[in-house]
Amino acid sequence: MNFSLTDDQRMIQDSARSFLAEEAGADRRRKILETPEGWDVDLWKRLGAEMGWTGIMIPEEFGGAGLGAVELGLILEEMGRVLAVTPFFETAALAAPAILFAGSDAQKEALLGPMAAGEVSATLALRSASRDFGLEHIGPSFEGGLLSGEAHYVPFGHAVDQLVVAARTGAGVSLVVVPSNMLGVSINRNVSLDETRPYATITFNNVQIGADMVLGAPGQASDALNRALAMAAALLSAEQTGGADYSLEAVVDYSQQRVQFDRPIGSFQAVKHQFADMMLLIEAARSAAYYACAAQTSDEAIEAASVARVYCSDAYVRCASDAVQLHGGIGFTWEHHAHLYFKRARSSATLLGSPVQHRESIAQLIGLDS
């Protein structure tokens, strides 16, 4: 694949970087994390209504911009650089693709337009309490028109307006759309490592589900969910790349100010070598992430997404960890931003399956699982 950004894509990237640097910087992030809500409501509204980013991948006939995963990946890379505390990834990269792949035209028209306009936020709820990830580890169940059970580790589950829920049925997997304030839905926000992407446990107590709330045919959503998860994995890789890139940028800037033995620490050869190693990880991660995004319309979608998740997860954890170390004593303090990126790196590494699980998936895809 001969891949390079077009002029329009570079313009999207540049506008995202300048907007987020001004509106979602470190000072604002600190203030938002101290609020009871724990997320930036005003920024969320602006991302949809003003910038139109929530509808980047939504087709024009359903109210979106009709662009693709690469364009959304460019925005998510910049989101990862600032750790924007909004359910943007959850809405645009998790919930919307699930609706696109599984829903009928009438359902897409009813559900995606408000998302594209930034009027409705959403997330995907599917995991059981198991640490493992995948369709065989779905928590909720759906039988006789009733949704029951628990969904664990739901990102921004306490904040969104709608839940796209994957549920086990006797015939397979169903995807249903449930308003978060619906009778029988109980949401418990978890105390988790990553403050910038909070998680929740959601309990469904025999929630009555109408036929119009079931995306596509009941019990037939496995293929659509797999496609949506591959898309989300590729997009998450782009977000991880942005976080790793900022970790390097921030510590390089610090190394030019911090003086030891009458020299900036960035002038020491050992430190330069560590920066070079980080840069190589980030550039390779970026290539993997954008190849995975571009491949989402091809037969390589799932394989490319898993490759990107393995590499980008490991690269982000390594770069964020090195950034903490290279900042010295200040890097370990609560007041400094370095720990937030390290926590996001660890959190993102398990959000849509760990690197180990994706390595197993790659092995199965290429016939090495026996």
C-alpha positions as CSV (number, residue, x, y, z in Angstrom):
1,M,0.0,0.0,0.0
2,N,1.4,3.4,-1.1
3,F,0.2,5.6,1.8
4,S,0.7,9.3,2.2
5,L,-1.5,12.0,3.6
6,T,-3.4,14.2,1.2
7,D,-3.5,18.0,1.5
8,D,-7.1,17.8,3.0
9,Q,-6.0,15.2,5.5
10,R,-3.0,17.4,6.6
11,M,-5.4,20.3,7.0
12,I,-7.6,18.2,9.3
13,Q,-4.6,17.2,11.3
14,D,-3.3,20.7,11.6
15,S,-6.7,22.2,12.6
16,A,-7.1,19.4,15.2
17,R,-3.8,20.1,16.7
18,S,-4.2,23.8,17.0
19,F,-7.8,23.6,18.3
20,L,-7.0,21.0,21.0
21,A,-3.8,22.8,22.1
22,E,-5.9,25.9,22.8
23,E,-9.1,24.3,24.1
24,A,-7.9,21.1,25.8
25,G,-4.5,21.8,27.2
26,A,-2.9,20.6,30.5
27,D,-4.3,23.4,32.7
28,R,-7.9,22.7,31.5
29,R,-7.5,19.0,31.9
30,R,-6.4,19.4,35.5
31,K,-9.5,21.6,36.2
32,I,-11.8,19.1,34.5
33,L,-10.4,16.1,36.5
34,E,-11.2,18.0,39.7
35,T,-14.9,18.4,38.8
36,P,-17.6,16.0,40.1
37,E,-18.5,15.1,36.5
38,G,-14.9,14.2,35.7
39,W,-15.2,15.0,32.0
40,D,-15.3,18.1,29.7
41,V,-19.0,18.6,28.8
42,D,-18.3,21.9,27.0
43,L,-15.5,20.5,24.9
44,W,-17.7,17.6,23.9
45,K,-20.4,19.9,22.6
46,R,-17.9,21.9,20.6
47,L,-16.3,18.8,19.0
48,G,-19.6,18.0,17.3
49,A,-21.6,21.2,16.9
50,E,-18.6,23.4,16.0
51,M,-15.9,21.2,14.6
52,G,-18.1,18.4,13.2
53,W,-15.6,15.7,14.3
54,T,-18.1,13.3,15.8
55,G,-19.5,12.7,12.3
56,I,-16.2,12.3,10.4
57,M,-16.9,8.6,9.5
58,I,-20.7,8.8,9.4
59,P,-22.0,8.8,5.8
60,E,-23.4,12.1,4.5
61,E,-26.9,10.6,4.1
62,F,-27.0,10.1,7.8
63,G,-25.8,13.6,8.7
64,G,-22.0,13.0,8.8
65,A,-19.0,14.1,6.7
66,G,-18.6,10.8,4.9
67,L,-14.9,10.5,5.4
68,G,-13.0,7.5,6.6
69,A,-10.9,5.9,9.4
70,V,-7.7,7.7,8.3
71,E,-9.3,11.1,8.8
72,L,-10.7,10.1,12.2
73,G,-7.4,8.6,13.1
74,L,-5.7,11.9,12.5
75,I,-8.0,13.6,14.9
76,L,-7.6,10.8,17.5
77,E,-3.9,11.1,17.3
78,E,-4.2,14.7,18.4
79,M,-6.7,13.7,21.1
80,G,-4.2,11.3,22.4
81,R,-1.6,14.1,22.6
82,V,-3.7,16.2,25.0
83,L,-5.7,13.3,26.7
84,A,-8.9,15.1,26.0
85,V,-11.4,14.1,28.7
86,T,-14.5,13.5,26.6
87,P,-16.4,10.4,25.3
88,F,-15.2,11.3,21.8
89,F,-13.5,8.0,21.0
90,E,-16.3,6.1,22.6
91,T,-18.9,7.8,20.4
92,A,-17.1,8.2,17.1
93,A,-14.9,5.1,17.1
94,L,-16.8,2.5,19.2
95,A,-20.6,3.2,19.1
96,A,-21.0,4.7,15.7
97,P,-19.2,1.9,13.8
98,A,-21.3,-0.7,15.6
99,I,-24.4,1.0,14.4
100,L,-23.0,1.5,10.9
101,F,-22.1,-2.1,10.5
102,A,-25.2,-3.7,12.2
103,G,-28.1,-1.3,11.9
104,S,-30.8,-0.9,9.3
105,D,-31.0,2.3,7.2
106,A,-33.8,3.5,9.3
107,Q,-31.9,2.9,12.5
108,K,-28.8,4.6,11.1
109,E,-30.8,7.6,10.2
110,A,-32.4,7.8,13.6
111,L,-29.3,7.2,15.7
112,L,-26.3,8.6,13.8
113,G,-27.5,12.1,12.9
114,P,-27.6,13.2,16.6
115,M,-24.2,11.7,17.1
116,A,-22.8,13.5,14.1
117,A,-24.2,16.8,15.5
118,G,-22.7,16.2,18.9
119,E,-26.1,16.1,20.5
120,V,-25.9,12.5,21.7
121,S,-22.8,10.7,23.2
122,A,-22.6,6.9,23.3
123,T,-20.3,4.0,24.2
124,L,-20.1,0.3,23.6
125,A,-20.8,-2.1,26.5
126,L,-19.9,-5.7,26.1
127,R,-17.3,-7.1,28.5
128,S,-17.9,-9.6,31.3
129,A,-15.9,-9.4,34.5
130,S,-13.2,-11.6,32.9
131,R,-9.9,-10.0,32.1
132,D,-10.1,-11.6,28.7
133,F,-11.6,-9.8,25.7
134,G,-13.7,-11.0,22.8
135,L,-17.1,-12.2,21.7
136,E,-16.8,-15.3,23.9
137,H,-16.5,-13.0,27.0
138,I,-19.6,-10.9,26.6
139,G,-21.3,-10.1,29.8
140,P,-25.0,-9.1,29.2
141,S,-27.6,-11.6,27.9
142,F,-30.7,-10.9,25.8
143,E,-33.6,-13.4,25.8
144,G,-37.3,-12.9,25.4
145,G,-37.0,-9.2,24.7
146,L,-35.3,-8.7,28.1
147,L,-31.7,-7.5,28.6
148,S,-30.0,-8.6,31.8
149,G,-26.6,-9.1,33.3
150,E,-23.6,-6.8,33.7
151,A,-21.2,-5.1,31.3
152,H,-17.8,-4.3,32.9
153,Y,-15.0,-1.9,32.0
154,V,-17.4,0.4,30.0
155,P,-15.4,3.5,29.0
156,F,-17.3,6.7,29.9
157,G,-20.2,4.5,30.8
158,H,-21.3,7.0,33.6
159,A,-21.3,10.0,31.2
160,V,-22.9,9.0,27.9
161,D,-26.5,9.3,26.7
162,Q,-26.8,6.0,24.9
163,L,-25.3,2.5,25.3
164,V,-24.7,0.2,22.4
165,V,-24.8,-3.2,24.2
166,A,-23.5,-6.5,22.9
167,A,-25.5,-9.3,24.5
168,R,-25.4,-13.1,24.3
169,T,-28.5,-14.9,22.9
170,G,-29.4,-18.5,22.2
171,A,-28.8,-17.8,18.5
172,G,-25.6,-15.8,18.8
173,V,-24.8,-12.1,19.6
174,S,-27.2,-9.2,19.4
175,L,-26.5,-5.5,19.5
176,V,-29.1,-3.3,21.2
177,V,-29.2,0.4,21.7
178,V,-30.3,1.5,25.2
179,P,-30.7,5.0,26.6
180,S,-28.5,5.2,29.7
181,N,-31.3,6.6,31.8
182,M,-33.7,3.8,30.9
183,L,-35.6,2.0,33.6
184,G,-33.7,-1.0,34.8
185,V,-30.3,0.3,33.9
186,S,-27.9,0.9,36.8
187,I,-24.5,2.6,36.3
188,N,-21.7,2.5,38.8
189,R,-18.6,4.5,38.0
190,N,-15.4,2.6,38.9
191,V,-12.3,3.9,40.6
192,S,-9.7,3.1,37.9
193,L,-6.1,3.8,37.1
194,D,-6.7,6.2,34.3
195,E,-8.6,9.3,35.4
196,T,-8.7,10.7,31.9
197,R,-10.8,7.7,30.6
198,P,-13.1,6.6,33.4
199,Y,-14.8,3.2,33.4
200,A,-18.1,2.0,34.7
201,T,-19.9,-1.2,35.5
202,I,-23.4,-1.2,34.1
203,T,-26.1,-3.6,35.3
204,F,-29.2,-4.4,33.2
205,N,-32.1,-5.6,35.4
206,N,-34.5,-7.2,32.9
207,V,-34.6,-4.1,30.7
208,Q,-37.5,-4.3,28.2
209,I,-36.0,-4.0,24.7
210,G,-38.3,-3.1,21.8
211,A,-37.8,-4.5,18.3
212,D,-36.6,-1.1,17.0
213,M,-33.8,-1.1,19.6
214,V,-32.2,-4.2,18.2
215,L,-29.6,-3.5,15.5
216,G,-30.2,-5.7,12.5
217,A,-31.4,-9.3,13.0
218,P,-31.5,-10.6,16.6
219,G,-28.6,-13.0,17.3
220,Q,-26.8,-12.1,14.0
221,A,-24.5,-9.3,15.0
222,S,-21.2,-11.2,15.4
223,D,-19.7,-10.3,12.1
224,A,-20.8,-6.6,12.5
225,L,-19.3,-6.5,16.0
226,N,-16.0,-8.0,14.8
227,R,-15.8,-5.4,12.1
228,A,-16.6,-2.6,14.5
229,L,-14.0,-3.8,17.0
230,A,-11.4,-4.0,14.3
231,M,-12.2,-0.4,13.3
232,A,-12.0,0.8,16.9
233,A,-8.7,-1.1,17.5
234,A,-7.1,0.6,14.5
235,L,-8.4,4.0,15.7
236,L,-7.2,3.4,19.2
237,S,-3.8,2.7,17.9
238,A,-3.7,6.2,16.3
239,E,-4.7,7.7,19.7
240,Q,-1.9,5.7,21.4
241,T,0.6,7.0,18.9
242,G,-0.4,10.6,19.8
243,G,0.1,10.0,23.4
244,A,3.5,8.4,22.9
245,D,4.6,11.3,20.6
246,Y,3.7,13.9,23.2
247,S,5.5,11.9,25.9
248,L,8.7,12.2,23.8
249,E,8.1,15.9,22.9
250,A,7.6,16.8,26.5
251,V,10.6,15.1,27.9
252,V,12.9,16.4,25.1
253,D,11.7,19.9,26.0
254,Y,12.4,19.2,29.7
255,S,15.9,17.8,28.9
256,Q,16.9,21.1,27.3
257,Q,16.0,23.0,30.5
258,R,17.2,20.6,33.2
259,V,20.9,21.2,33.9
260,Q,23.3,18.7,35.5
261,F,27.1,19.2,35.7
262,D,26.7,22.6,34.0
263,R,25.1,21.0,30.9
264,P,21.5,20.3,29.8
265,I,20.8,16.7,30.4
266,G,19.7,16.4,26.8
267,S,23.3,16.8,25.7
268,F,24.4,13.6,27.3
269,Q,24.9,10.7,24.8
270,A,23.0,8.1,26.9
271,V,19.9,10.4,27.0
272,K,20.2,11.1,23.3
273,H,20.2,7.4,22.6
274,Q,17.1,6.9,24.7
275,F,15.3,9.7,22.8
276,A,16.4,8.0,19.5
277,D,14.9,4.7,20.6
278,M,11.7,6.4,21.6
279,M,11.5,8.2,18.2
280,L,11.9,4.9,16.3
281,L,9.1,3.3,18.3
282,I,6.8,6.2,17.6
283,E,7.5,6.4,13.9
284,A,6.9,2.7,13.5
285,A,3.8,2.9,15.6
286,R,2.4,5.7,13.4
287,S,3.0,3.6,10.3
288,A,1.3,0.6,11.8
289,A,-1.7,2.7,13.0
290,Y,-2.3,4.5,9.8
291,Y,-1.9,1.3,7.7
292,A,-4.5,-0.3,10.0
293,C,-6.9,2.7,9.5
294,A,-6.4,2.6,5.8
295,A,-6.9,-1.1,5.7
296,Q,-10.3,-1.0,7.3
297,T,-12.0,-1.2,3.8
298,S,-10.0,-4.2,2.8
299,D,-9.8,-7.9,3.7
300,E,-6.8,-7.2,5.9
301,A,-8.8,-5.1,8.4
302,I,-8.7,-7.4,11.4
303,E,-5.2,-8.5,10.9
304,A,-3.8,-5.0,10.4
305,A,-5.7,-3.8,13.4
306,S,-4.3,-6.5,15.6
307,V,-0.7,-5.8,14.4
308,A,-1.2,-2.1,15.1
309,R,-2.6,-2.8,18.6
310,V,0.3,-5.0,19.5
311,Y,3.0,-2.5,18.4
312,C,1.3,0.7,19.4
313,S,0.4,-0.6,22.9
314,D,3.9,-1.7,23.6
315,A,5.4,1.5,22.1
316,Y,3.1,3.8,24.2
317,V,3.8,2.0,27.4
318,R,7.6,2.1,26.8
319,C,7.6,5.8,25.8
320,A,5.4,6.9,28.6
321,S,7.5,4.9,31.1
322,D,10.7,6.3,29.8
323,A,9.3,9.8,29.9
324,V,8.5,9.4,33.7
325,Q,12.1,8.1,34.3
326,L,13.8,10.8,32.2
327,H,11.9,13.6,34.0
328,G,13.7,12.5,37.2
329,G,12.1,13.1,40.6
330,I,9.5,15.5,39.2
331,G,8.2,12.8,36.9
332,F,6.9,10.8,39.8
333,T,4.9,13.6,41.4
334,W,1.1,13.9,41.2
335,E,1.3,17.5,40.0
336,H,3.3,16.6,36.9
337,H,1.5,15.4,33.7
338,A,3.8,12.4,33.0
339,H,1.9,10.0,35.2
340,L,-1.3,10.7,33.3
341,Y,0.2,9.5,30.1
342,F,1.7,6.5,31.7
343,K,-1.7,5.6,33.2
344,R,-3.4,6.1,29.8
345,A,-0.8,4.0,28.1
346,R,-1.5,1.1,30.5
347,S,-5.3,1.6,30.3
348,S,-5.3,1.7,26.5
349,A,-3.2,-1.4,26.3
350,T,-6.1,-3.5,27.7
351,L,-9.2,-1.5,26.5
352,L,-9.8,-3.6,23.3
353,G,-7.8,-6.6,24.1
354,S,-4.3,-6.9,25.4
355,P,-1.2,-7.2,23.2
356,V,-1.0,-10.9,24.2
357,Q,-4.6,-11.5,23.0
358,H,-3.9,-9.7,19.7
359,R,-0.8,-11.7,19.2
360,E,-2.9,-14.9,19.6
361,S,-5.4,-13.4,17.1
362,I,-2.6,-12.8,14.6
363,A,-1.3,-16.3,15.1
364,Q,-4.8,-17.8,14.3
365,L,-5.3,-15.6,11.3
366,I,-2.0,-16.8,9.7
367,G,-2.4,-20.4,10.7
368,L,0.1,-20.6,13.6
369,D,-2.4,-21.5,16.4
370,S,-2.0,-25.2,16.3
